[in-house]
Amino acid sequence: MEFLQPILLWGLLGLSIPVAIHLWNGKKGSQISWAAMAWLVEKENQSSKSIRLDQLFLLFLRLLMLVLLVLMLAKLIWKDWPMKQDYQTIHLVAPEKQIFEEFRFELEEAQKFGENVYWLLPGKQELTEDPIDSDVSFLNIQKALNEIEGPIEVLHIYLPNSQNYVSDQKIVSPVEPIIHLGASSNKSSKEFLVSLDSGYVLKKSENGRLAAFASEEIKDEKSISAKSSLLTHFIDLKESDQQAIKAALASISEVMKITIVEVANADSANLIFSNALIKENDPDKLAFVLNQQEFEQVNQVKVIPENLNFENSEQVKKGQLPEYFMREIAMFFGFEPNDAKISLAQLEQHFIVNPKKGDGEKSQLVILLMGLFLLTFSVERYWSNKKGL
């Protein structure tokens, strides 16, 4: 046996309340009728000088009621007598044709056994024969896990073998997932160019690294217009943060030939740095929120949990800030990160288990305690009314 809420056992101190009430009743005077003996009027209201407990059986019932109530609130469970619950086995499948085909047999068997099979997307979308081929991202994985309801016995997650599907942030799961990793990822990276106001073109080189090329070097290739310049705006930032950010942006501008201009109005900016929470998720703006550990990250709002100064930021100390900003800016422009395989052990490290409230252990002992409490309460009320107490 164990208690899920042991701190509530302090409620047992309340056992002193019924005892005190019965002691008080024992000290109170009791009316004694002496017919035709007026000279004994002073005896009519006698008070006991000793401490005695009145109505011991009634006291026992009230103490028992309080003990049962505290045990229920403290959630006393008996693991050898579990309560039968409808535990689910859930399968979440990355919405890609390759993954669907690779694990088709396992998924069809799961459906035959009545297990729940969904696409790994928000909205709990049922698995269909026609794969959706939608992007899988950290945000979609987390949202899909958040929407799972009820106690879960087993959770299967089917993912492509690619580092592009996970984030540096941890993914919170209600149970430890069983991850099925695809043999490879066939997702093709979008190859396109971005024309810059500076007269240069951004494109990936043969080694897969993003670089700036003079327009004259690009032949027989179609350039795609995109967010070709960056208009920055700072909101409530410390001077030290602004200096670090401006230095990183200056380095990016020099190497990547991107025009970066600071503007006074946030509405006209497409690159925003703020110390305050930003709730809007505008696809035409890229925002960085500093020093906000608890803020939920969304697609176009990136969270940096510390201030960007030499004392607090490892990225500033190691000179990694330009690389970090450029990686996010490149994805903002429309470039996809280079694909790379990921091991099962690496992928499992991205998940942490945090059971949902209400999905914990339950025991039939709770029903027994409730029954005993109601029975004791009924007997106590009957006996109390019978004795007029």
Secondary structure, DSSP 8 states (H G I E B T S, - for coil): -EESSGGGGGGGGGGHHHHHHHHHHHHS-EE---TT-GGGGGGSEE--SS---S-HHHHHHHHHHHHHHHHHHTTEE-TTSB-----EEEEEE-S-HHHHHHTHHHHHHHHHTT-EEEESSTT--B--SS-------HHHHHHHHHT--S-EEEEEEEE-S-GGG--SS-EEESS--EEEE-S----------EE-TTSEEEEE-TTS-EEEEEGGG--S---B----EEEEEEES--HHHHHHHHHHHHHHHHHH--EEEE-S-GGG-SEEEESS------TT-EEEEES-SS---BTTEEEE-S-SSTTT-HHHHTT-HHHHHHHHHHHHHT---------HHHHHTTEEE---TT-S--BTHHHHHHHHHHHHHHHHHHHHHHHT-
